[in-house]
């Protein structure tokens, strides 16, 4: 199942006089960024110690109890999520995320598990808007300098909880359009 940019826009809550100027989606697929090294290394160490200290026990140890096996399963799931699950979860969320720019706000709309989530950023009240150029050639537009680091480490990049348009095509032109809108709204 693939998710397309909605054309009816019935799910949106637009203000009176507000109109959509642009809409798009984040870049699709699996994405690996340098910041992914921290949870990846932690997940590898987590699983290494789980496998060497718990599953491969020394001779003479007692047989593991049911509670022990449940705890090992939970630890194994968490380590697996850090290694692989974050990338799968992030990919699925990006597939169900739509970015929109109106004449007053930037919107991040996410359709996840038959529910709609909408994050709105008023352009007149934003303190900063920056264009982030990544080494791989992709560009993102960041709407606030508030770090989303703790959410990122668990959920993955732009999992619907971050403050930017990630990896959009022709970001330079959209960035200039946002700056012009912001200047007009603040004057």
Helices and strands as residue ranges (DSSP letters): E 20-24, H 36-50, I 51-55, H 66-80, I 81-85, H 86-95, E 97-102, E 105-112, E 115-122, E 130-133, E 139-142, H 149-155, E 164-165, H 171-186
